[in-house]
Amino acid sequence: MELTDLASKEQWEEFEKVIHNHSGMNACVYNNQGNRITSYVEFANEVCPTIKSYPEGIAAICAMVNQHFGATLSKTKRPLIDECDAGFVKFAVPILHQGEFLGAVGGCGHLLSDGEVETFLIEKAIGRDDLKLDEKISSVKKMTDKEVNELIDFVQKYLDDLL
């Protein structure tokens, strides 16, 4: 079974927009292979588009955390909160149908209250020190653990209603 057997790509994309509008985070729906199923992108800050504009940034930061999330979610079938190597909080809720892991929906791009953007690591991963990250950090919002957990509850309820 595929995610598009449960809802259309348009419905999944609408869900991503709802998450973004509710939280300000970059929201994504992934299938069980770890691939995005829509083309909707609305970044949560100005640092993430810089990372994603370089293949090295995607490979070293975004792809690594997505692999970790996919493997963990498929095993545990429970929501997950973690940080990417750039320091941004990421959360995901598994999409299950009759106990089968079909994918996940979640968001990223804010910092936890005690977090910080790892500019040195981003520059090293991309291989450039002229990214002007210090100027972009002011666009990064912070959120508490409680807010992340409330967002997971919001996403889970929306998923329950959708499915």
C-alpha positions in Angstrom: 0.0 0.0 0.0 1.2 3.5 -0.8 0.4 6.8 0.9 -1.5 7.9 -2.2 -3.9 5.0 -1.6 -4.9 6.7 1.7 -5.0 10.3 0.4 -4.2 12.1 -2.8 -0.9 14.0 -3.3 -3.0 17.1 -3.2 -4.4 16.2 0.2 -0.9 15.4 1.5 0.4 18.7 0.2 -2.6 20.5 1.9 -1.6 18.7 5.1 2.0 20.1 4.8 0.6 23.6 4.3 -1.6 23.2 7.4 1.5 22.1 9.5 3.5 25.0 8.1 0.7 27.5 8.8 0.2 26.1 12.3 3.9 25.9 13.3 6.0 27.9 10.8 8.1 24.8 10.3 9.1 23.3 7.0 6.6 20.4 6.7 7.2 17.2 4.7 5.4 14.0 3.9 7.8 11.1 3.2 7.0 7.6 1.9 8.5 4.5 3.6 11.5 4.8 1.3 12.3 8.2 2.7 11.2 10.1 -0.4 9.1 13.2 -0.4 5.8 12.7 -2.1 5.0 16.3 -2.8 6.9 19.3 -4.1 5.7 21.8 -1.5 8.5 23.7 0.2 8.1 26.6 2.7 11.3 27.0 4.7 11.1 27.8 8.4 14.2 30.1 8.3 16.8 31.5 6.0 19.6 29.1 6.9 17.9 25.9 5.6 17.6 27.1 2.0 21.3 27.9 2.1 22.0 24.3 3.2 19.7 22.9 0.6 21.2 25.0 -2.2 24.4 22.8 -2.0 24.4 19.1 -2.7 27.0 18.7 0.1 24.7 20.4 2.6 21.8 18.1 1.6 24.0 15.0 1.8 25.8 15.8 5.0 22.9 17.3 7.0 19.4 16.7 5.6 19.8 13.3 4.1 21.6 11.9 7.2 18.8 13.0 9.6 16.1 11.7 7.2 17.8 8.3 7.1 17.9 8.2 10.8 14.3 9.2 11.1 13.1 6.7 8.5 15.0 3.7 10.1 13.8 4.7 13.6 10.2 5.3 12.7 9.9 2.1 10.7 11.1 0.1 13.7 9.4 1.9 16.6 6.2 3.2 14.8 6.2 6.0 17.3 6.7 9.8 16.9 10.3 11.0 17.0 12.0 14.3 18.0 15.6 14.9 17.3 18.0 17.5 15.9 19.8 17.6 12.6 23.6 18.2 12.6 22.9 21.9 11.8 21.1 22.1 15.2 17.5 22.4 14.0 14.8 20.4 15.8 13.0 17.8 13.6 9.9 15.9 14.5 8.0 13.2 12.6 4.9 11.1 13.1 4.7 7.7 11.5 1.9 7.1 9.0 0.5 3.6 9.7 -2.2 1.5 8.1 -3.1 -1.7 9.9 0.2 -1.6 11.6 2.2 -1.2 8.4 4.7 1.7 8.2 3.8 3.6 5.0 5.8 6.8 5.7 6.0 9.8 8.0 4.9 13.4 8.2 6.8 16.0 10.2 8.6 19.3 10.2 11.9 20.9 10.9 13.7 24.3 10.9 13.3 25.7 14.4 15.6 25.4 17.4 14.8 24.0 20.8 14.9 26.6 23.5 18.5 25.7 24.5 19.6 25.0 20.9 21.9 26.9 18.6 22.6 26.8 14.9 25.8 24.9 14.2 27.3 27.4 11.7 30.8 25.9 11.8 29.5 22.4 11.0 27.3 23.8 8.1 30.3 25.6 6.6 32.5 22.6 6.9 29.9 20.3 5.4 29.4 22.6 2.4 33.1 23.5 2.2 32.6 27.2 2.2 33.0 29.9 4.9 31.3 32.7 2.9 27.7 31.7 3.5 26.8 34.7 5.7 25.1 32.4 8.1 25.4 34.8 11.0 23.2 37.2 9.2 20.5 34.5 8.6 20.4 33.2 12.2 18.0 35.9 13.3 15.3 34.3 11.1 15.4 31.1 13.2 12.6 30.7 15.7 12.9 28.8 19.0 10.4 26.4 20.5 10.0 24.5 23.7 9.8 20.7 24.1 6.2 21.2 25.2 5.5 23.1 21.9 7.1 20.3 19.8 5.0 17.7 21.7 1.8 19.7 21.2 2.7 19.9 17.5 3.0 16.1 17.4 -0.4 15.8 19.0 -1.8 18.2 16.4 -0.3 16.2 13.5 -1.5 12.9 15.0 -5.0 14.2 15.4 -5.0 15.5 11.8 -3.7 12.2 10.6 -6.4 10.3 12.5 -9.0 12.5 10.9 -7.5 12.2 7.5 -7.2 8.5 7.6 
